């Protein structure tokens, strides 16, 4: 990274002093450039504290890890080793400056009490409103600076207020706006940005244009604040429901249901969401498991093992994303041959409709129905969820807009980190299915 060929806007960002805000499309290199910015500032300023925060550990560690790598490549002799060697959350330099990394969580409780000279806030648009009360006093006595970086997430929240300089309260910020398409087309070809990389990135851009609505593309890739994109789950609703801790022991003989979102090999995450139905008005989450880069055979084995642990003994108690063209189809077909699971699994395609386990009968169950069922259960207090950062991030990522179709105006629901919520949706629609009466037939094998 130390030899990274910088774009002109990246060099300008590093050279600019004071408070800074970077509003950008996806994959423009915001994390890389902020890691360089943080590393250089740490080297040049003695006895300071730098804090890097983000909504979740995964996001916070991303910037922190790249900062460690930059310092190790360019300034290895400045880093303390031995008992003061770098950890997952702290780097200590020989000039007395320390760099910390922490997730904010829902309310910022874990970051209160720190005094910092420079604060980096990654994925700022996803930071809950309550966190800012914990963040802003950190710079009060140091006269330090705040660096905000994010893709927009609707025209709302602190990131949006800073960007538009609402009420003229944020004039101290230097503003940088970068969109994904411009970066890809204009970035100079070099050892770190080849022609092949450019062609591949442009292909992804064209695919995104075809797949996403104009509003979503403008938000995610052009870095624009879109007023007609709304949050599907409010922070207050998420906070009121995400209150549970994981059980230390698995309780046998309970009414368990599981929803799965199957990942492809690569960067996608797979998820297994497990709930206990105590009563029709008391459904509690007991586990949220996220996996990466797993073969289909490993995913099948995980489902079989989870069934042995939790004993999903109710018919249609395990929901998979197994609609036409999805990776879950082959897993679903294989599990239908498993004597222990064939009565329990049901295919639920999050894009269009739900199928019963024989795939011969179809029930009209649109993605809106799945999300509406989950939100309704949450609003009525019938479901409680785990207090889990990644799960909360997934709920906060869900947005909706209204689009015109051949059948009229309808709601379109979308999220860039939706897989956990989609697993939750499948588990809850099954746990609540008898109340909803959604299944049109039950065909025995």
Buried (B, 14 or more C-beta within 10 A) or exposed (E): BEEBEBBEBBEEBBEBEEBBBBBBBBBBBBBBBBBBBBBBBBBEBEEBBBBBBBBBBBBBBBBBBBBBBBBBEBBEEBBBEEEBEBEEBBBBBBBEBBBBBBBBBBBBEEBEEBEBBBBBBBBBBBBBEBBBEBBEEBBEEBEBBBBBBBBBBBBBBBBBBBBEBEEEEBEEBBBBBBBBBBBBEEBEEEEBBEEEEBEEBEEBBEEBEEEBBEBBBBBBBBBBBBEEBBBBBBBEBBBBBBEBEEEEEEEEEBBBBBBBBBBEEEEBBBBBBBBBBEEEEEBBBBBBBBBEEBEBEEBBEBBBEBBEEBBBBBBBBBBBBBBEEBBBBBBBEBBBEBEEBBBBBBBBBBEEBBBBBBBEBBBEBBBEBBBBBBBBBBBEEBBBBBBBBBBBBBBBBBBBBEBEEEEEEEBBBBBBBBBBBBBBBBBBBBBBBEEEEBBEEEEEE
